[in-house]
C-alpha cells in the first residue's frame, strides 16, 4: 500500500451544519416548555436579561459551549447553566454572568464555577465592572457532595474581593448558595419583589430546623430591604431591576483608578424652595429626601437602600453633572435620631463612595444617636465606631453641612471635625445635647421651674449658634439654606484639584460589603 493509499483518520474540522446545530441547542437553554412558562409569567430568560442589560450588538459570549464535568449530564447542561461574556453598558465594557434557572436550576458546579472565576479575573485585569443576573437552586449535589467534590471547587475560586472594579447584581428569582454570595458581595444589589435569596433553600433549612419555613420568611424582598439591609433597591419586574443596574453603573467609574464619569449638568431646585423647606424651629419636621432632591441636579437622585435605616437618607446623585454620594438626616423618621441600621447603612455607603472616588456630602439635622435597651442589645456602640472609622479613613472629598441641629457624637459621625470643609446653615446649631436637656442637666431646671429658666435656656441656645462654631474656625462657612447648592458645587470643584487628582487612596477597599 502506498503512502497516499493509506486510510486517513476522520477530519477534526467542525462543519457549518454541526456548529449551527450545537449553537441552537445551547441557545434553546432548558427547552421550549420552560421558556414558554417564563414568558407567560412575564419573567425574562437568561439571554433576554443580557439583551436588556447590554447595548445592542455589543455582546460576546465566553464559555458558550461549556457543559457539565459529569459525562452523563453533558446533553442537558447547555452553557452549564450560567451564560457568561462581555457587553457594553452605555458604551463601557462590563463582564456579565446570567444564571439560567431552566438548566438544572443554574446550580453551581465545577464547570460553571470555573466560568465565573475566569470572568471575574478577566474583568479585574481589564478594569471593568461585573454584573450578575442571579437565580440559582444552590449547589449541584452530584458535582459537589463528598470530599472530592469539595476539594474540586476549593481549587477553583475565591469568594473574597477587593473593590478594584464595581460589582452589581440583580436577584431575579429563587436564589440559594452561590448566587446569594454574589448578591451580598456586590456594591449594589437590586431584587425583584417576588424573588428570594438565602444561604440554603427552604427545604434544606426546614430539615435542619425541624420546622417548616417559607421562602419569603427565609429571604423575601421585604426582609432584605427592611431588616437585613442586604438589598439596596426592590423593583416590580426584571426590566426595572436591570434598568436600575444600568443607571447605577452610570454614576461609577469602570474601575477604582478612574474618576466617575461626568453626566450632563442640570439645574437644581430653586434656592427659595430650600429656604422654605427648612423650618427654623428645631422641633418641626420636614422630609430630608426633599432637601436632597433640591440640592442635586434635577432628576439625578438614585436612592441607595431607601427602606433600611430610614433616619438617614443615602443616594447617588449629581451636582452640576459631577457624581456625589449624599447622606442626609431625615427628621420625618424618629426625629432624625440615628439608629444602628442607619449607622450601618451610612458606613457601607461611605465604603462604596471611597472605593470608587465619589465625593461624599453629609447633611446633618439630628438630635444624636437613638439610645436605649434595644439599641444597646443591637450593638449600637460598635456601629457608631465602625461608622466614624470608615468616614475618617475615606480619602475622597468630604463636605459637611449642618442644616439645623447636630448634637453630641452624631456631630462627628456626620462630618463635624472630620470633613474637608464644614458649613453651617443660619438655621443650624451645634451642641452636646438639646438646649432643654442641657439646662436640665447643668442647672437642674425644667420649663416652669423658675423665672430664670428662659434666661438659662436662651444662653444655651446662643452657645449652640453657628457664630460660635465659625468664630473658633471649627466651621469654615455660615451660609443661608438657599446658598447650599452653590457652596457645595464650588467646593467640589476646589476639592477635586488635589495632587492625587480625583482618585483616592482606597483605604476601605477590603472593608466587608455586608456588615
N, C-alpha and C positions, 0 to 999 in steps of 0.2 A: 504493500500500500504506500503510495507516495504521500509526502507531507501534505500536499493540497487535498488529498482524498480522505484524510483522517476526519472522523466526526468532530464537529465543533460544539463546545458547550453552549447552552442557551444564552442568548444575549441578555445582560442585566438592564438593558435600556427599557425605561418605562414608556409605554405607548401613550399617545394623547388620550386615547379612549380609557385606558386604565386610570390615568391621572384624573380625568374628569369624573369617573365613577367613584374613585376614592374621595375626592373633594365633595361630591354630592352626598356621600354617606356621612362625612364629618359634619357638613352643614345641615343635615337632617336632624342632628342632635338626638334627643330621646325619642324621635319618631313623630309622625303627623298627629296621632291621637293626643299625645301630651302637649304638643304645641297648640293644637286647636283648643284644648281645655284652658290654656293660659289666655289665649285671645278672648275666649268667651268671658273670662273673669276680669278682663281689662288689665292684664299683667303682661309686661313685655318679656320676651325671652332674652337669653344672654346676649345674643348677637344684635338684637334690636336695641338693647340698652347701650351697647357700644356705639351704634349708629346715632343714638340720641346724644351721647356724650361728645363724640369726636366730630371735628369739622368734616364735611363731605369730601370723600376722595383721599383722606389722609391716613387711613388705617392700613397697617401692615402687620400681619399675624405672625407670631412666633410659636412654634410647637403645634401647628395646625394638625399634624399627623401623629401626634403623641397618642399612646394608648397604655393600657394597664400593664404593669410588670408581670401580672399573672396571665399566662398564655390563654387560659380558658375564658378570660374576660376581655380579650382584645377586641372581639367583634361587637361588643356592646359598650365601649368606652370612647366614643368619638371625642377628640381633643382632650381626653382623660378628665372630662367634667369641668374643666376651667379653661376658658378662652383667654389667651394672653397675647399681648403685642403692644404696638406703639401707634399712637394717633396724635392729632393736634387739637388743642382747645384754644379757640381764638388765636390761631396761628402759632401757638407754642407747643412743643413736644411734650407728651405725657405718656407714661407707661401705664397700661390698663390690664386689669385681671377681672374678668366677668365670670362669676360662678354659675354653672348651668345645672339647676336642680333636676332637669329632666334626664340627666345622665348619672345614674346611681346616686342621686341626691347630692351631687357635687361633693361627695365625701372625699376627705383628704387621704391621699395615697402616696406611695413612694414617687411615682412619676409626676403627679401634679405639684407636689411639694418642690420637686426639682425645677419645674417650670416657674413657680413663684420665686424661688431662690435666684434663678437666672434673671428674671425680670427686675427684682429689687437691686441686684448687684449692677446690672447694666444701667439702670436708672440713676443710681448713685454715681457711677463713673461718668455718666453723661451730664449729670447735674440737672435732671428733670424730675417733676413730681410723679408720684404713684397714685393711681385711683383704683379702688377696689369696689366692685359692684357685687354685693355679697348675698348669698343664701346658701346654706350648707347643712347637711344632715349630720355633720361631725366626722369622726374617724371611720374609715372603711375597715371594719374589723378583720376580714381575711388578710389584708395587707399589713396591718399594724399590730394585731394581737400577738402576744408572746415576746420572748426576749429578742428573737431575730428581727421581728418587725420593729420593735422599739429601737434596737440598735441601728437598723437601716435608716430610719427617719432622723435619728440623732446625729447621723453623719451628714445630713443634707442641708439643714437650715438652722439659723439662729433667730430667735424671736426678739432680740434686742435691736435697738436702732439709735443712731444719733440723728438729730434733726438736720441733716445736710440738705435734704430736699423735702418739700411738703408731702404729706400723705393725707388723702381724703378717702372716705368710704361712705357707701350708701347700703344700709341694711334693708333688703327688699323682699324679705320672706322669712321663713324659719331659718334660724342660724345658730349653730351649736359648734363647740370645739374650735377648730382653726379659724373659721370665719369670725367668731367672736373675738379672737385675739387681734385680728386685723382691725376690727371696729374700734376696740378700745385703745389700740396703739396709734390711731390716726390723729392728726391735728384737728380734723373736722369730721364729725360723724353725723350723717342725716339718716332718718329712719322713716319708712312708710308706716303710717299709723297702725296698720293691722299686721305688721311684721313683728317678730320676736327674736331676741337673742339672749343666750345664757351659756354658762360653762358646759352644761350637759343637757340633754333632751329631757322633756318631762317624764318620758318612760324610764330612763336611767335614774333620774332623780327620785321618782316615786318609789322605785325598787329600793334605792339606797336609804330613803327616809321611812319606808313602810307607810307612806302616806300619799294619797293622790294629790297632784298639783297640776294646774292648767298651764299652758304655755304663757298666757297673759300674766298670771300670778308670778311666774318664774322670770319672765323677761319681756313684758309688753312695753309698748312705747310710753304709756303713762308712767310706768315705774321708772324707766330710764331717763325720761325728760324731767321728772319732778322729784324723784327720790334718790337715785344713784348719781344723776348728773353725767352719765356716760354717753348721752346723746345731746348733740348741740342744736338740732332742729328736727321737727317732726312735720311730715308732709302727708297729703292725702293720696298721692299717686306716685308711680315710678317716674313719670315725666317730671313732676315737680321736684322730686328728690335729686334727679340727675341734673336738672337745671340749676339747683342750688349748689351742686359741686362745681359746675362751670362758673357760677358767679363768685363763689368763694376763691377759686384759683385766680380769678382776675385781680384780686387785691394783693396777692402774694407774688414774690419773685419765683423764678423756676428753681432757684437754689439759694443757700444761705450766703453765697458770696456776691449776690446781686442786690441792688436796691429794688423795692417794689415798683411795678410799672406805674407810670402816670396815667390817670384817667383824664377824661375831658372835664375841665373845670366847669362848675355850675354855681349859680348863686346860692347862698344860704338863706335863712329866714330873715325877715325884716328886724333890724335892731329894736324897733319899738315893740315887736311881739315878744322879744326876750325880756325887755323891761316890764311888760305887762304880765308875763308869766310868773316872775319871781316875787312872791309876797314878802314884804319887809318884815312881817311878824314871824318870829321863829317857829311858832306852833301851828301855823297854817300850812296845809299840804298843797302840793302840785305834782304833776306827773313828770318824773325825771326823763321819761322817754321823749316827751315833747321838747325838752331842752336839748337833748342830743340831736333831734331832728332839725331844730332851728340853727344849731351851730355847724352842722355838716352841710356839704353840698346837697342840694335838693335831690331826693331820690337815691342817695348813695348809702343809706344806712342798712347794714345787714346784721341783724341781731345774732348774738352768739349765746346759746343756751338760755333763751328767754323765760323758760318755765322752771328754772332751777336757781336757787339763791336770789330771789326776786327783789331783795332790798338793794342790790346793786345791779345796774344795767350794764351789760358789756356788748360791744358791737364793733365791727369793722365799718369804716366809713371813709369818706374823702373830704378834705378841706382844700379848696382850690385845686382839685384834681389829685392831690397827694394822699396816699393811703395812710390812715391813722387807726389806732385802736383806742376806743373810748370806754372809760369806766366811769359811771355816774351813779351817785346816790339816787334812790327813788323814795322820797318821803311818803308816797302813796302806800308803801309796804312797810309796816311796823315802824312808821315814822322815820324810815331811813336808817334805823339801827342795824349794824352789820352783824349777821349771824354766821354760824360756821359754814353752811353751804355757800353763802355769798362770798365769804372769805376764800373758800377753796376755788370757787369759780374764777375769782379775780386772779388768784395765783396761777391757775392753768392758762388763763388768757394772757397774763404777763409773760409766761414762758413762751407761748405761741408768738407773741409780738417780738420778743427779744431774739428768738431763734431766726426770724425772717425779716429783721431790720425794719419793723413797723414802729414808728414813734407812738408813745403812749400818752394819752391825755386823761387826767384824773379830775373829776368834778365832785367836790365834797359838799354834802349837806347832811350831816349825820350827828346824832347825839352820842355816838360811840358804839361800842360793841354790845350786842344783846347778851346779857349775863343771866345766871340763874342755875338751878339744879340741872335742867335738861341740857343747857349749853355746856356745863362742865362735864356732864356724863358723855357728851359727844366729843370731848377733847378740844374745845374751842381755843384753849391757850396754845396748843400746838399749831392749830390752823392760823392763828394770828402771827406766830413767829415764822412759820413757813412763808406766809404772805409777805412779811416785811423783808425776809431774807431774799426772796425772789425779786422783789422790787429794788432792793439795794444792789443785787448782782446784775440786774438788767443794764446793758450798756447802750440801748437805744435812747434817743432823746425822750425825756420825761417832762411834761408840762403839767402843773397842778393849778387848779383854780378853786378857791373857797367860795362857794356860791352863797351859802348862809352860814349855818353852824358847822363847826368842826371841832369836836371835843375829845380830849383825852388821847389814849393810844391810837384811836382811829385817825387823828390828825396826821400822825406819822405814816400810818398804813395807806393813807390816800395822798401821800406825797409831801407832807409838811417836813421840811428839813432834808428831804431826800431827792426831790425833783430837781432838775436842772434850772428850772425857773418856776416861781410861785407868784400868782396874782391873787388878790382878794377883792371880790366884788364889794361895792359900797354897802351891799346888804349882808356882807359876811361878818362873822365873829369867830374868834378862836379862844378856847379856854380849856381848863381841865374837865369841868362839868358844866351843866346848865347853870346860869346865874342863880336861879332859885335854890338849886341844890347846894351851890357854894355858900349862899347866905345861911342856909340851914346848918351846914356842917361847920363853917367857920365861926358864925355868930350865934348859933342855936336859936335862930329866929325863923318863924314861918309867917306867911301872909296873915295879917290880923293880930299878930302877937304884940305889936307895939307901934308907936308913931314913927320910930326910926327905921322901920322895915323898908319903906320905899326908898329912903336915902341909901341904905346899905345895898339894896337891890340895884339902884342906879349906878353906884360905884362899881359894882361887879360888871354891869353891862358895859360901862365905859372902859374898864380894864380889858375887855374882850374885843375892843374895836379894831378895825383894820389899821387905824393910825398907830396904834401901839405896836403892832407887828411890823408895819412899814418903817416906823421910827427907829427900830433897832436893826433894820435891814434884814429881818428874817423873812419878810415878804418883799418881792422885787418890784411889785407894782400894785396900785389900787386902781381898779377900773369900774366903770359903770357896767351893769349887766349887758347893755346893748353894745358895748365895745369888745365883748369877749371873743367873738369870732375873728375880728380884725387882729386882736392881740395874739391869738393862737396862730393865725396864718403867718404873721410876721415873725413870730418866734420860731415856728417850724422852719421857715426859710433860713433864719440865722443859724439854728442848731444843726442843720444838715451839713453845714460847711465846716466839718471837723477834719483833723489830719487823717483820720481813717476813712474819710468820705462818708457814704451813707450805709456802711456796713459795720456792724458792731462786733464785739469780741465773742459773743455767743457762749457766755459762761453758764447758760442754762440749757444748753443743747442736749444734755443727758438727763435732765430732770424727767421724772416719770410722766407719761401722758395722762394717766389716770391715778389720782392720789387716793 
